[in-house]
Amino acid sequence: MLKKILPKLFLFCFLYLNTEFVFAQSSSLDEDFLESLPPSVKDELELQNEIKEESDLEQLFQSDTSQKTNKYILEKLKSQLEELENRLDNTNQNENNLTRFGSEIFSSLQSTFTPINVPVVPSEYFLGFGDKLSVSFYGQLSENYELFINRDGTLTVPEFGKISLNNKTLDEARNEIRKLINESAIGVNVELDLIEMREIQVAVLGRAKNPGIYTVSANSNILSILNIAGGISDSGSFRSIALMRDGKLISKYDLYDIFVFGKLPLNMRVRSGDVILVDPVKKLIPVTGGVNLPAIYEIKDGESLQDLLKFAGDLSDSFKGFNYVEVKRYSVDKYQITKVQKDNFNNYIINSRDSVLVPYYQSDPIFLEEVTISGMVNKPGKYFIQDGETLTDLINKAGGYKEGAYEFGISLFRESALNTEREFAELNYAEAVNYIVSSLGRPGVNIGPQALDFVVEELRSRRSKGRLVMDYDFLAAQQNQALDIELIHGDQIYVPKLERVVYLVGEFHNPANHTFNPSSSIKDYVHASGGMKEDAYENLIVIDPDGSSSLYKTKFFANNDNTIYPGSVIYAPRDIGQLDGISYASAVAPILSSLALSLASLNSISD
């Protein structure tokens, strides 16, 4: 891990220390510099210089903007839009898609650059025309001056004359000024600091994203200047970047030395008039599979499979157990796959149409599964479980039941059941609404607004729980594992306290909670609640403490075998047939009634 992070950390520090000195493109170009450039480049740069300080969009809609300038602005905006789209595409792409290695370094959208000049002076920085120095005298003479270096490279020190500082380091300049002062004054100490760096102009040409002339701080380097030029284009090379000075090649740079190995060349500083030329890319090779950094890599002539794997961060741990890499080599009309053995990586030379697949095996991570138990157990809380653990195992882990626990009312809530409930409710709701809409105007069917209002009300009142209806007996499950309930990750179990209460809800004249009496029947509880309202459905729904429900028919001679327990709920739903505008004999009544019954049976159990 440290091996992967160090080069990126090194690069970040390098960019941070240097990009602060990048300035905006200057509105006044150096004439000598312009004259030294080819005519086509000169014309393009002069056109760029016509663009005013205001935003591109503001200038685009001004009447005095020339057609040539409008065209340039439109091209610039188009380039920026494409860059933004690429950034969004890179953000949304899935992990199996490869990006070109190094492109993320220059991924920031470059539009405007505000001048920042807070110099941190490296030892190799040479002073020149335009640098601003702070010269302070101490001792027999106490003065402080802020002075610019003149065009001829000299510094005029008040009362002491001129001194040449061109191409001298700050330490050398400090010694020269001390020497000058000591020749005519005794007991005077001198301090010298660089407080503002000069600006220089550098051309970025070739396959950069935004070629042109940039005005930058004199402390800038090739990497920071490429960054403000938008980076390397799709057809540009990260591994062949030339620094030209006075028409001569000074050096060529391979950015992989920095991006991969963290090796920063010491001679990347530029001077005014330098040209940074990005060469075209040659070989791009995709590498996938068991490497630390799958991506598309640029390869030079003669580089081997071993070199390519080093660029990709070397083989990952997932490669262990394999001793070969597959190379898919394309010709014009076919391809062949070669298994290159590990001991031959260094001898296998990569071609331009190759792609590399590194075999790997990565086991699925093992996630700890947990369930929650609350209520009347001795140690409620979250517990980790393994495959095959049951409700009985969990109750034992939780120290068993507390005195007064009501086992018949145990609730088990599960996410899969919750999702099924929601889907079922949405399906019923959609069917009911579709029927109402399709029945409007049909002969014999007169549906008023109350119908749709009722369906909406029922849906809003529904609170899906995801409760499983289960027949569980702790003692029986200990003796017979087939009677137990296997748990899964995320299950929530609640063990209630025994309360001798029967709940009556819905269309009763006086819905209330009644004390449980073993000798009382459903009719007794209904009578105690004032009986059923006129708009109540003819049958009742009885929900047992374990979550199961049954229908109680109120008609004479009906055969009912419902049993009432402590914690039972007796629910009287509304009769949809009594709503204004709906004929109970029509097909809509069974649909809405079914919806009401299903909502009631799933919604009437509290935690």
Order of alpha helices (4+ residues) and beta strands (2+ residues): alpha-alpha-alpha-alpha-alpha-beta-beta-beta-beta-alpha-beta-beta-beta-alpha-beta-beta-alpha-beta-beta-beta-alpha-beta-beta-beta-beta-beta-alpha-beta-alpha-alpha-beta-alpha-beta-beta-beta-alpha-beta-beta-beta-alpha
